[in-house]
Amino acid sequence: MHEELAAVLAQWPDEQKTVVAGREFCVGHWHGHEVVAVLSRIGKVAAATTATTLIERFGVTRMVFTGVAGGLAPHVHVGDVVVAREFIQHDMDASPLFPRHEIPLTGMTRFPADAALSDALAIAAPVALQALVASLPRTAWLDLDLAAARVHQGLIASGDRFVSKTSESQSLQAELPDALAVEMECAAMAQVCHDYGVPLAAVRTISDRADDAAHVDFPRFIQTIASRYSVAVLDYLLAALPSARLTSTSRAYGSTTSAPRR
Ligand code: ADE
């Protein structure tokens, strides 16, 4: 989301913008890291193009995605945070040539998130959540008990659909019982990062329950919570990471981070 990216850029002492493939890549520094921030755009192809450009043109060595997602598992609520440990493309189906969900010619149905980067995110996420809860005005989200928000870790499912029907959410849950959340980008970025051997981690704030109320919850959540959360989690992550260079990407309503490669 643009507000999310603007909030990230406000933390940088310097920044240089370069347009590639119609995307504005912002190169700068944050907590001593050389970073590139960009909106990933929405959907798997857009995210794959953004990830490829980050690697090929900006030489990033690590990538972190921040953004929002719909909660799938029953215990994943609006306001919770999910740190990805694995990614799957829930709409991939080349059967009967390949098993359901398998990415053809890779032999893989799931791509792992980078363990070290995800561990660092899993430490930064609850700290950022606490700071966010403390900083929000009480009226920011009248019916959401953010103080009860939790950080989950596990499988994120990506597909080229905004899931806004309870029936669709239920069939996704039946198909992928361990999927915590659904969104539209990360598994595609994970496939690109796997191809290039670039570590990827992702953190998603839950903006809706991917059900019949998803279209109502979504814009409201973006405006009040998501952009503040992304900045906070990246700030803690980069402050804690040993000196290496990171970046920040986002879709129209998400934000990602990665690092230039020498
Ligand atoms: N991102 C946030 N909420 C989503 C949903 N319900 N479906 C797909 N992507 C999302």
Residues whose N, C-alpha, C, O or C-beta is under 5 A from the ligand:
A	BS01	ADE	V68 A69 G70 R161 F162 V163 S164 V182 E183 M184 S207 D208 A210 A214
